[in-house]
């Protein structure tokens, strides 16, 4: 049954990687961070499930823990794109600075989680010290999820740009808010497992029902939500370029 889940995950994410690459090209610079990290997330899921088909190796378990970070970073990037289109009078420099700070924070959390998971698997150091690293890392990732929720709420409250771009931003923002529910399920599933080390909650060897519902499906629903809305808003970047190209003409005629 474990191999069946890995095989299904492998096939699904190989199929999803193609439209994600398409959206990465279509969404351009505003959506670069979001769709690039969504592709990285899919790639990690492909690698992790391929390793899981061979055996429940420590590497597969570590990849499963690390794989959550690109999904958080993808959500952050799509939120950034939504704000770029939707929010009127947006300070672009501040937005990029916040995005950079968020990425550093997530990388720090996943580094601690991966280091702790590796030590737990290899028994290089005391179990207690390794568990502290893991708990600190997943705690940081949980805070990162909370920050995304706060950013999404703030984006809904912010002044809205009255244009087709504003509507595209609202659609992307709605996808982010929907996906955050399922990403939250996945984050707290990891938090509970890494803090309790309950074997039935293990993301690679635990209960199949738990792994499917709390792990596989929660991630897949979030990714599919992004894909659907990403396809619906795929021309927003082109509209932005057209508006910029028209600015000199408008000024000249004025």
C-alpha positions as CSV (number, residue, x, y, z in Angstrom):
1,X,0.0,0.0,0.0
2,X,2.9,2.4,0.8
3,X,4.4,1.7,-2.7
4,X,0.9,2.4,-4.3
5,X,0.8,5.8,-2.6
6,X,4.4,6.6,-3.7
7,X,3.6,5.5,-7.2
8,X,0.4,7.7,-7.3
9,X,2.3,10.7,-5.9
10,X,5.1,10.2,-8.4
11,X,2.7,10.0,-11.4
12,X,0.6,13.0,-10.3
13,X,3.5,15.4,-9.6
14,X,5.2,14.4,-12.9
15,X,2.0,15.4,-14.6
16,X,1.6,18.6,-12.6
17,X,5.2,19.7,-13.2
18,X,4.4,20.4,-16.9
19,X,1.6,23.0,-16.4
20,X,3.5,24.5,-13.5
21,X,6.4,25.2,-15.9
22,X,3.9,26.7,-18.3
23,X,2.6,29.0,-15.6
24,X,6.1,30.0,-14.6
25,X,6.7,31.2,-18.2
26,X,3.3,32.9,-18.5
27,X,3.2,34.7,-15.2
28,X,6.6,36.4,-15.8
29,X,8.5,38.4,-13.3
30,X,5.6,39.2,-10.9
31,X,4.9,35.5,-10.4
32,X,8.5,34.3,-10.6
33,X,8.9,33.4,-7.0
34,X,5.6,31.7,-6.6
35,X,5.6,29.4,-9.6
36,X,9.4,28.7,-9.4
37,X,9.0,27.4,-5.8
38,X,5.9,25.5,-6.7
39,X,7.9,23.7,-9.4
40,X,10.7,23.0,-6.8
41,X,8.1,21.6,-4.5
42,X,6.7,19.3,-7.2
43,X,10.3,18.2,-8.0
44,X,11.0,17.3,-4.4
45,X,7.8,15.3,-4.2
46,X,8.8,13.5,-7.4
47,X,12.3,12.7,-5.9
48,X,10.8,11.7,-2.5
49,X,8.2,9.4,-3.9
50,X,10.7,7.8,-6.3
51,X,13.0,7.1,-3.3
52,X,10.0,5.8,-1.3
53,X,9.2,3.3,-4.0
54,X,12.6,1.7,-3.4
55,X,12.6,1.7,0.4
56,X,11.6,3.8,3.4
57,X,15.0,5.3,3.5
58,X,16.2,8.1,5.8
59,X,16.7,10.3,2.7
60,X,13.0,9.9,1.8
61,X,12.0,10.9,5.3
62,X,14.2,14.0,5.3
63,X,13.0,15.1,1.8
64,X,9.4,14.8,3.1
65,X,10.2,17.1,6.0
66,X,12.1,19.6,3.8
67,X,9.5,19.5,1.0
68,X,7.1,21.6,3.1
69,X,9.3,24.7,2.8
70,X,9.0,25.2,-1.0
71,X,5.2,25.0,-0.6
72,X,5.3,27.8,2.0
73,X,7.6,29.8,-0.3
74,X,5.4,29.2,-3.3
75,X,2.4,30.5,-1.4
76,X,4.4,33.5,-0.3
77,X,5.4,34.2,-3.9
78,X,1.8,33.9,-5.2
79,X,0.7,36.2,-2.4
80,X,3.3,38.6,-3.5
81,X,2.0,38.4,-7.1
82,X,-1.6,38.9,-5.9
83,X,-0.6,42.0,-4.0
84,X,1.3,43.3,-7.0
85,X,-1.8,43.2,-9.2
86,X,-4.5,44.0,-6.5
87,X,-3.2,46.5,-4.0
88,X,-3.2,50.1,-5.1
89,X,-0.2,52.3,-4.3
90,X,2.0,49.3,-3.4
91,X,5.6,50.0,-2.3
92,X,7.5,47.6,-4.5
93,X,10.8,48.0,-2.6
94,X,9.2,47.2,0.7
95,X,7.4,44.2,-0.8
96,X,10.7,42.7,-2.1
97,X,12.4,43.4,1.2
98,X,9.6,41.5,3.1
99,X,9.8,38.7,0.6
100,X,13.5,38.3,1.1
101,X,13.2,38.4,4.9
102,X,10.4,35.7,4.7
103,X,12.6,33.5,2.5
104,X,15.5,33.7,5.0
105,X,13.2,32.9,7.8
106,X,11.8,29.8,6.0
107,X,15.2,28.6,5.0
108,X,16.4,28.9,8.6
109,X,13.4,26.8,9.8
110,X,13.9,24.1,7.2
111,X,17.6,23.9,7.8
112,X,17.0,23.2,11.5
113,X,14.3,20.6,10.6
114,X,16.5,18.9,8.1
115,X,19.5,18.9,10.3
116,X,17.5,17.5,13.3
117,X,15.9,14.8,11.1
118,X,19.2,13.7,9.7
119,X,20.7,13.4,13.2
120,X,17.7,11.4,14.4
121,X,18.1,9.0,11.4
122,X,21.8,8.6,11.7
123,X,22.1,8.8,15.6
124,X,25.1,11.0,15.2
125,X,24.2,13.0,18.4
126,X,22.0,12.5,21.3
127,X,18.3,12.1,20.5
128,X,17.4,14.9,22.8
129,X,19.5,17.5,21.0
130,X,18.3,16.3,17.6
131,X,14.7,16.5,18.7
132,X,15.2,20.1,19.9
133,X,16.5,21.1,16.5
134,X,13.5,19.5,14.8
135,X,11.0,21.1,17.1
136,X,12.7,24.5,16.7
137,X,12.6,24.1,12.9
138,X,9.0,23.1,12.6
139,X,8.0,25.8,15.1
140,X,9.6,28.4,12.8
141,X,7.8,27.0,9.8
142,X,4.5,27.1,11.8
143,X,5.2,30.8,12.5
144,X,5.8,31.3,8.8
145,X,2.4,29.8,8.0
146,X,0.8,32.2,10.5
147,X,2.7,35.1,8.9
148,X,1.1,34.1,5.5
149,X,-2.3,34.1,7.0
150,X,-1.7,37.5,8.5
151,X,-0.4,38.8,5.1
152,X,-3.4,37.4,3.3
153,X,-5.9,39.1,5.7
154,X,-4.0,42.4,5.4
155,X,-4.1,42.1,1.6
156,X,-7.9,41.7,1.6
157,X,-8.2,44.9,3.7
158,X,-5.7,47.0,1.6
159,X,-7.1,49.4,-1.1
160,X,-8.0,47.6,-4.3
161,X,-6.9,48.6,-7.8
162,X,-10.1,49.0,-9.9
163,X,-9.0,47.2,-13.1
164,X,-8.7,43.9,-14.7
165,X,-5.3,43.5,-13.0
166,X,-7.1,44.1,-9.7
167,X,-9.5,41.3,-10.4
168,X,-6.7,39.0,-11.3
169,X,-5.0,39.9,-8.0
170,X,-8.2,39.1,-6.1
171,X,-8.5,35.7,-7.8
172,X,-4.9,34.9,-6.8
173,X,-5.5,36.1,-3.3
174,X,-8.6,34.0,-3.0
175,X,-6.6,30.9,-4.1
176,X,-3.9,31.7,-1.5
177,X,-6.6,32.0,1.3
178,X,-8.1,28.7,0.2
179,X,-4.8,26.9,-0.1
180,X,-3.6,28.1,3.3
181,X,-6.3,26.1,5.0
182,X,-4.9,22.8,3.6
183,X,-1.3,24.0,4.0
184,X,-2.1,24.7,7.6
185,X,-3.4,21.1,8.0
186,X,-0.1,19.9,6.6
187,X,2.0,22.1,8.8
188,X,0.3,21.1,12.0
189,X,0.5,17.5,11.0
190,X,4.3,17.8,10.7
191,X,4.4,19.8,14.0
192,X,2.5,17.1,15.9
193,X,4.5,14.3,14.4
194,X,7.9,15.9,15.0
195,X,7.1,16.9,18.5
196,X,5.6,13.5,19.5
197,X,7.5,11.1,17.2
198,X,4.3,9.0,17.1
199,X,5.1,6.2,14.6
200,X,1.6,6.2,13.2
201,X,2.1,9.8,12.1
202,X,5.4,9.2,10.3
203,X,5.1,10.8,6.8
204,X,6.9,7.9,5.1
205,X,6.1,4.8,7.2
206,X,3.1,5.8,9.3
207,X,-0.6,5.0,9.0
208,X,-1.7,5.1,5.3
209,X,-5.0,6.9,6.1
210,X,-3.2,9.6,8.0
211,X,-0.5,10.0,5.3
212,X,-3.1,10.3,2.6
213,X,-5.5,12.7,4.3
214,X,-3.2,14.9,6.3
215,X,-0.2,14.7,4.0
216,X,-0.8,13.8,0.4
217,X,-4.3,15.3,-0.1
218,X,-3.7,18.5,1.8
219,X,-0.7,19.3,-0.3
220,X,-2.3,18.2,-3.6
221,X,-5.5,20.3,-3.0
222,X,-3.4,23.4,-2.4
223,X,-1.3,22.8,-5.5
224,X,-4.4,22.2,-7.6
225,X,-6.0,25.4,-6.3
226,X,-2.9,27.4,-7.4
227,X,-2.9,25.7,-10.8
228,X,-6.6,26.4,-11.6
229,X,-6.4,30.1,-10.6
230,X,-2.9,30.4,-12.2
231,X,-4.4,29.3,-15.5
232,X,-7.3,31.7,-15.1
233,X,-4.8,34.6,-14.5
234,X,-2.1,33.6,-16.9
235,X,-2.3,36.8,-19.0
236,X,-2.1,39.2,-16.1
237,X,1.7,39.7,-16.6
238,X,1.1,40.5,-20.3
239,X,-1.5,43.1,-19.4
240,X,1.0,44.7,-17.0
241,X,3.7,44.9,-19.7
242,X,1.2,46.4,-22.2
243,X,0.2,49.1,-19.7
244,X,3.9,50.0,-19.1
245,X,4.5,50.1,-22.9
246,X,1.6,52.5,-23.3
247,X,2.8,55.0,-20.6
248,X,5.3,56.9,-22.8
249,X,2.7,57.2,-25.6
250,X,0.1,58.6,-23.2
251,X,2.6,61.1,-21.8
252,X,3.6,62.2,-25.3
253,X,0.0,62.7,-26.4
254,X,-0.7,64.6,-23.3
